[in-house]
Amino acid sequence: MAATAAVMKTAVVGDQKVPASGFFGRRSLRWDPVHRSLRSLPVGPSSRAIRATSSPAATKPSESEVKRSKVEIIKEHSNFLRYPLNEELETEAPNINEAATQLIKFHGSYQQTDREERGKKSYSFMLRTKNPSGKVPNQLYLAMDTLADQFGIGTLRLTTRQTFQLHGILKKNLKTVLSTIIKNMGSTLGACGDLNRNVLAPAAPYNSNKEYLFAQETADNIAALLTPQSGAYYDVWVDGEKIMSAEPPEVVKAREDNSHGTNFPDSPEPIYGTQFLPRKFKIAVTVPTDNSVDVLTNDIGVVVVSDSNGEPQGFNIYVGGGMGRTHRVEATFPRLAEPLGYVPKEDILYAIKAIVVTQRENGRRDDRRYSRMKYLVDKWGIDKFRSVVEQYYGKKFEASRELPEWEFKSYLGWQEQGDGKLFCGIHIDNGRIGGTHKKTLRDIIEKHGIDVRLTPNQNIILTDIEPSWRDSIAASLAQAGLLEPEDVDPLNLTAMACPAFPLCPLAITEAERGIPGILKRVRAVLDKVGIKGDESLVIRVTGCPNGCARPYMAELGFVGDGPNSYQIWLGGTPNQTALAKCFMNKVKIQELEKVLEPLFYNWKISRLQNESFGSFSIRMGLDKLQDLVNKWDGLVESTVA
């Protein structure tokens, strides 16, 4: 255990001892291999003399000192994510203790219980993979499919961040499952926890498009840059055997660079240190017009900027997005990222690292509700945030380049890759692959040896398909009921839901199990008021306010706020560029039609040409819409004609 676990940090400014803000002040730590501890060193870009000092743990902190959350203490004591996870995994108990439960998140797993079982708790674990750009090699897909049957609940869950989730893994099987994933070209490291999560990028395999290829390569490099380095993951799950491909030299160079005081010299974790980040951290990379990744909902959004010949030259960077909030706590809120500036392409890793370090040093570590970077950007304002990032970047950001309008792109159906081969995007309701669908997909993927891509909208893309295979693959998909996009209700094509009950410990009400019925009822109301079946709106459902399915970007969002009860959010746009607003609270699931019918009817009779439901909602104003709902007496036949 690191010796730093026995001290409480303060900072010295001049001759005065004060509480160390953020990440214990701007300083670096040097790893002492003899004492296995991190020793404080005064480095960094600050113009003030700030250095970390220690006071005995027994000394009672003054009221003015910033307290740290329990999770911060657990991280510091963990020997870089090992203790007490290793010890807890060796016990006969079906579960692990609180400290290990926090640490296993960094390894890509959550401990869960079946909340519908009464009496003795039934423990299991959810595993989440990490797949930058949603890329899944053939070997990994087949391994995940097998693991779901052998050790899980028989289904694969595609997430809203282009990864897999396996549910129902027993503690005794964790090492077998994790080691199998690792040895089959996969990883779960950093899929959860207070660090960079999976890096999104457009999943489409446009293999002749330089911008798409560059965006995907950049996502891979960012993911590698911010992957934990201590080796704890491999120590725990494969007995220290590191199974990794060689990293690009530019990634290694950017990680090791400490010319602007970003690193902890000689530490096993040069970027993260003992404390990692204050909370989860999300990054998306994309190309102009393509908002398949919900780019503005991320802590960092990165957009490729090219010259007139389509050659990538650099990136626009956006910062401060995030979805999570807490009911009845107005100081928590969803937020869209805003422009930070432009960097040339050779600087992107250094700019990303500077932003991450700014959050590491200054994000709140006392109250996890306010620890996401969006609250830091909101508190400081973009100008101050940019100024601090520039100290760690060592350069000024250039002005952002002008970009075209965003579009949502799903990549469903059959399309050409640009290299003579085809890809096929398949809609998966709520990202849950099971039963006949699962068997059929495995048969196709195994027979043809093809790789797949996962999309941020919980769908799957079969790649590198020879044109001669198309007819047989299409026939197999149709026979299994995996429909072409034109045969799926448009509502379903853009809808998303989180898993929620029965396993998510945060769920307040249904989401994945509830959305099929909600979509059918929405379609029925649209039909009733006379809106044609080919018209649609973006609907997203979450079982709690944390917003995993990004409901605050939906045109019609349902956010669980009680048993069988939802907040209703209105005002997002089809291209995911506007934040929805809370319209109503505590709407019982049985009462949805009483709310939706007046809203959809007035959308039909009052909308502008081609006006989306979300844009209509904002133009009308939520107070006006509330008044329409309150006064609604129901449809009569003449009003529908």
N, C-alpha and C positions, 0 to 999 in steps of 0.2 A: 504494500500500500504506500502511496506517495506520502512523503513527510509533510507536504503542504496540507494534508488533511488535519493536522494538529494545530493549525494556526488560523487566526482571523486576520484578514487583510485590512490595512489602512494605507493611506497615501501621505507623503510628506511634500508639501508645497512650500518652498523656502524653509523656514524653521518651524512651520506649523503643521501638526498632524491632523489630517482631516479624513473623513471616510473616502475610500477609493470608489469613484463612480464607475458604472458600467462594468467592464471586465477587469476590475481592480486597478483602474488607471491605465494609462498608455505606457506599457512596459513590456519587455519580453522576458522569457524564462529560458534558462539553460538547463538541459537535462544532466543531472549528476548521477552517473551509472553506479557509483559506489554507494551512495545513500538512497538511490532510486527515488529521487525527488527532483522537482523543478525549482531552480534557484532564480531569484528575481534579478533582472538587469535593467538599468535605466536606458532604454532605447526608444526610438520612435520619432515621428515628425513634430511632436508638440514643441512649441517654443518655450513653454514653462518647464521648470525642473520638477517633474513628477516621477517619483520612484516608489516602488512597493516596499513596504516594511512589514514586519510581523509583530504581533503582540500575542501573549499566551492565550490559549483557547479558554482558560478559566476566567479571563478578564471579562466582565460583563460589558457588552457593547453599550455605548451611549445611545440615547433615543434618536439622536441626529444621524446615526450611522445607518446606511442602507442595509436592510436585511435581505438575505437570499432565500429563495424558495427551497423547499426540501429536496427537490430534484437536483438543484445545483450542488448541494452537499453530497448527494449520492454519486453524481458524476465525478466530483473531485476525489472521492474516496475509492474510486472503482479500478484504479490501476489501468486506466485507458480502456474501460468497458469490460473488464474481466471479473472483478470481484464485486459482489458475491455470486455472480451468475454461474461461474464454473461450479462452485460449491453447491448451489441450489439444484443444478441439473443432476447432481449425483445422488440426491435424496430419493427415498421411496415415495414421497408425497406426490400426488397428481398435479400439484401446483408449485409455484415458486413464490418467494416472499416479495414484499413491496419494492425493495431496492432492486432485486433481480428483474422484477416486472418492468421497471423503468429502463434498465439497461438492455433488456432483450429487444426493446423497440429499435435501438440502434443497429441491431443485428437483423432487423426486418421482420419482427414478430410481435404480436399482441397476445397477451393472455386473456381468454374470454370464458364466460360461462353461458350455458343455455338458460336464458332468463325466463323461459316458459316452463322449465322443470321446477317442481316444488320439492322441498325437503333438502337433502344433501346436495351441495353444489356439484355440478358436473363440469369439470375444467377441460378446456382444450385451447389450442393455439391457432391463430391465423398467421400465415406466412405470406409476405408480399415480396415479389421479385423487383429487381431494378433493371429496366430495359430502356436505355437512352434511345430516343426516337421511336420507341415501341418495337425495336428490332428483336426478333426471336429466331434463333437458328433452329433448323429442323430437329436436331438432336435434343435441344432443350424443350421444344414443344412436346415431343413424344415422351420425354421424361416427366414433364409436368402432368400430362394426361394420365400416365401410369400412376404417379404418386397420388393424384386425386382419388383414384379408385382404391389403391392399396392402403392409404393412410388417411385420406380425407373423407369428405361426404359425397364423393362421386361427381362433383362438378368443378369446373374452372370458372373463376370470376374475373372478367376483364374490368379494369378500373378506369377511372376518369383521368388517370395519369399514365396511361399506356403500359400498365404492368398486369401481372397475374396476381390473384389472391387464392390461396388454398385455405379452406376452413376445416375445422374439426380435427386438427393434428394433436395427438396425445403427447404429453411430455416425454414419455418413454421412447417415442418415435422421432423426436425432434432432430437428433443428431443424424439419424439415417436419412431423413428427408433433406435436411440442409446439405449434408455432404453429397447427396445424389445431385442436387441442383448445382452445386459448385463444380462437381466433376463432369457435368454435362453442359458446360459453357454458360452457366448462369450465376447469379448472385442475388442475395437479399440484403447485402451490406448497405446500410444507409437508406433503405426503403421507408423506414420510419425513424423517429427520434429527432433530436435537436441538431440537425445538420442538413446539408443539401440533400433533397429528395431526388426522385427520378427527374431527369431533364427531358422536357417535352420538345418535340420537333415534328413537322408534318410527316405523317407515316407513308405518304405516297412514294412508291419506288420509281420516280421519274429519273431513270438512269442516264438520260442525256441532257438533263436540265442542270446547269452549273449551280444555280442558286439553291435548288433543293438539295443537291449533293453537298454543297458547302454548309448549308444550315445543319444537316444531319451530322456532318463531320465535326462541326463546331459544338453541337450538343454532346457528342462523344467525348470531345476534349475537355469541355467544362465538367462533365461527369467525372472524368479521370482526375482532373485537377483537384476536385473537392471530395474525393473518396478518402475515407480514413486510412492512415498509413501505419498504425502501430502494430498491426498483425494480430490483434486480439481476435478478430473474426475467424481467422484461420487456426489460431490456437484452440479456440473453443470447438469448432465444428469439424476440422479435418486434422486435428493433432499437430498443428503448426505447419502443415504442408501448404505452401503458397502455390495456388493454381491460377496463374494470371498470365495474360499475354503482355508482350513488351509494350511499354507506353511510348507515344511519340516524343521525341526529344524536346519539342517545344513545350510540352506539358511538364516534363521534369524540370526544365529550365525555369518556367514560370513559378512552379511550386517552391523551388529552392531559392529563388531570388528574394533577398531581404534588403535591397538597397533603400527601401523607404519604410523600414521598421514594421513590416507586416508579420514577420515570422517569430516563432519561438525557437531560437537556435538550438540545435542538437536535441530537440524534443522528438519523441516518436510521432508526435502530431504537430508538424511545423505550422500549420494554419489553425487548427482547432485548439491546441493546448489541452489542458486537463478538463476544461469546462465546455468544450465544443461551442455551439451557438446558444443564444437564449431560448430559441424555439425552432420549430421546423422552418425550412427555407426552400422556396420553390422557384425554379427557373424554367423559362420556355424560350426556344429559338424558332424563328419562322422567317418566311420570305414575304415581300410586299404582297398585299391583297389576301394572303392565306391566313385566316384566323381560325383554323381548325383547332388551335391550341389554347384558345381563350387567353391570348397573350397578356392582356391588361389585368388579369387576376393574379399574376405572379409577383413574387418579391422582386424579381428581375425579369424583364422581357427584352429579348434581343432580336433585332430585325436586320436581315441582310440588306445592304445597300450596294447596288451594282452600277456600273457605267452604262453607257448607251449600247454597248455590245453584249450586255448581260454578264460581264465579268465582275464578280464580287470585289468590292473595294474596301468595305468597312461595315459598321453596324450602328444603327440607332439603338440606344439603350433607354429602357423605361424602368422606373423603380417605384416600390411602395404599394403594390397591389396585394390583395388578400381577402378571403371570403369570411373567415370565422368571426363569430360574435357570440354574445351571451344574452339570453332573454332578460329583459327588464334592467339591463345595465347599459345606459345610453352612451357611456364612454367607450363601449366596444362597438365596432361597426365594420361592414364590408367597405372596401376601398379599391378604386381603380389606380393602376400604376400611371405615373406621369413622366413626361420626357426628362431625361437627365442630360443627354447630349449624344454626340457622335464620336466614335473612335475608329482609326484605321484598323484593318483586319489583323495586322500583326500584333496589335495591342489588346485584343479582346480578353485574353486570359488574365492579363495584368489588371485590366479595368474590373473584371468580375471579382478577382481576388480582393481588390481595394474596397469594393462595395461590401463584400462578405466581412472583411476585417472591420469596417466601420460599424456594421451591425454587431459583430462580436464584441467590440470594445464599448459600445454605447447603448445597445439594446437593454431593456429592463430585465433584471434577473430576480426581482423580488416578487412580482405578481405575474404569473404566466398568462393571465388574460390579456396583458398589455405588452407581451414580449415580442410579438411579431414586428418585423421591420417597418410595416406600414404605420405603426404608431410613432416610431422614431421620425420617419419622414413627415408625418402629419404634424408632430410637435415642433420640429425644427423648421419646417418649410424646405422647399426644394433647393433654394439658394444656399442655405447653410449646409444642408446635406451634401450638395455638390462640392462645396468648398472643402469639407472634411475628407470626402472621398478622394479629391484631387491631391491631398497631402500623401495619401497612401499610394496613389497611382503615379505621382511624380510628374504629372502633366495636367494641362487644362483640357477639359472636354471641348470639342468643337460644337458648333450649333447643329442641332438635329437636321437631317435632310428631309425634304418634303416627300411624303409617301402618298400613294393612291388610297382610295377607300378600301376598307376591309370587307371580306366576304367569308361566310362560313362555307367550308368545303368538306364534304363527307367521304369522298373517294369510294362510294359504293358502286357496285356493278362492274362490268368488264371494261377495262381500259388498256391502252398500249403503254408500255414502259419506256419506249423510245430506243430500245436495244434489240428489237425484233421479237421480244417476248411480251406476254400479257400479265396483268394482275387482275384479281377479282376481289372487290370489296364486299363483304357480307354483313348484313345487318343482324345484330344479336340483341334481342330484347333485354335491356338492363344489363348487358354484358355477362349473362349467366349461361354457360355452355354445359349442357347436360343431356342425358338420354340419347335419343336417336341423333340429335344434332352433334353431340360430342363424338359418337362412334363414327358418323359419316365424315366429319372433319379429320379425325385421326386417320381413317382409311385413305382419304385423298392425300393428306400431307405425307403419310408414310409411303404410299405407293409411288408417288412422284418425287419424293425427296426434296420437297420445296420448303423454303423458309416462309415465315409469316411476319406480319407487322400488326401491332395493336394500335388503335386510334384513341385519341382523347375523348371520343364519344362512345366508347365501350364497344366498338366494332372490331372486326378482324379482316385483314387483307392477306389473301394467298398470292405469293409473288413468284416471279420467274417461271411462268406457265408457258410451255410451248404451245403455239397455236393449234397443233394437232391434238392436244389434250382437251381443248375447250369443251367440245360437245359432251364427252363422257363425264367431265367434272360438272358441267351444268346440269346434266341429267341426274347425277347423284345428289347434288344439292337440292334440286326440285323434288326429288323423291323423298328426301328427308324433311321437306317443309321449310328449307332455308331459301326464302323467296328473293326474287329479283327486286330491287328497290321500288320499281314502278308498281309492284303488287303489294306493297306494304303501305298501311295508312301513313300519310305524311306526318301525322302527330307522333307516331312511334319513331320515325326516322331521326328526329331531333331531340326526343325526350331522353332524360337521364334520371336515375335514382341511385341513392346509396344503399348498401345492404340493410342497415337498421336492424330490426328484430329478425331472428331471436338472439343473435350473438353479440351485436355491438353494445358495449356497456353504456354508451352515451345516448342511445336511442330513446326518444320519448314516445314515438308512435311509428307506424309502418311507413316504409318507403318502397323498397324493391317489391315486396309482396303486395303493396297497395296500389302501385302505379298502373298495373294493367286495368284494374277496374276504374281508376280515375280517368284514364285516357278514353275508355269506352264511353263513360258518362259525358266527358267533354265533347266527344264526337256526336253523341246523341243530342246534346244541347245545340251544337252548331247546326245540325240537321233541322232541329225544331225551329230555329229562328230563320232558317233559309240560307245559311252559308254553305256553299258547295263543298263536296267531299274532297276536292283537290286542294282546298285552302287549308292553311295550317298556322300554328304558332308554336313557339318554343316553350315547352313545359318541363320543369325540373322539380323533383321531390326529394326532400331530405327528412330524416327522422328526428333531427335536432338542429340547432342553429349553427353548428360548426361548418356547414356548407360544403361537404365533400363533393357533392354533385353540382356545385356552383349555382345554387338556385337564385342567387341575387343578381344573376345576369339574364335570367329567363324573362320572357314576356309575361308568363304566368308561373310564379314560383309558389310551391307549397313547402312550408317549413314547420316541422312538428313542434307544437307548443303545449301539448297535453295528450292524454289518452284519446285516440280517435279525433284529434283536433289539430288544426293547422293555422299558422299565420298565412295570409295570402299576400304575395308581393307582385306588383305590377310595374311595367315600364322598361324592361330590358328590350333589346333589339335583336332581330334575327342574325345580325353579324357580331353580336356580343361586344358592343362598344359603349353601352350605356348601363348604368347601375339601376336596378329596379328599386322601388320604394315600398315600404310596408303599407299595405292598404287596409287590412282587417286582421284582428287577432281572434283566437279561440273560435274559429269556424269549424263546427263539427262536420265530420265527413258526411253525415246524413243530410246536411244542409247545403251542400255545394251548389245544387241547381238553383237555389234561391238567390245565390250570389252571381253565378255565371250567366244565367239567362238574361237579366237586364244588361249586363256588361256586353255580352255578345250581340244582343239585339241592337243596342245603341251603336256598337261598332259597325254593324251592317248598314244602318240607316244614316250614320253621321260621318263615316270615314272619308278621307280624301282619297283621290285616285291612288291605288296601290299602297295605301297606308297600312302598315303592319299594326297588329293589335297593341304591341308595346308602345309604338309611337303615338297611336290614338289615345292610349291611356294617359300618357304624359301631356299631350296637347289638351285633352279635356280637363285634366286636373283631378287629383284623387278626391277632393272634397265634392266636386260635381258628381263624380261616379258614385261616391257614397250616398249622395242624395238620391240618385237614380235607383240604387239598390233599396234604400229605405222606403221609397214610394212605389215600388214595383208591385203591381197587382196581378201579374201574370199575362201571358199572351192570349189574345183572341184570334180566331182564324183570319180575320181581315188584316191583321197587322203583319202576318207572315207572307202574305201574297206578294 
